[in-house]
């Protein structure tokens, strides 16, 4: 399994989603001082989750 890497800013589409406050705080702590936005981090995490699900289905 691939190790999660904090991404650079990719092209994105605007979506609205609600997060629990503690998740927002944890993500902001993880990306502090990095060249990464909250959205880029969440996109990478969701992509990794989808990849994991696809591997599980095989």
Residue pairs with C-beta under 8 A, 6 or more apart in sequence:
1 52
1 55
2 48
2 51
4 44
4 45
4 48
5 44
6 30
6 31
6 34
6 36
6 41
6 44
7 36
7 40
7 41
7 43
7 44
8 35
8 36
8 40
9 35
9 36
9 37
9 40
10 40
10 43
12 39
12 40
12 43
19 27
24 38
27 38
27 41
27 42
28 38
30 41
31 37
31 38
31 41
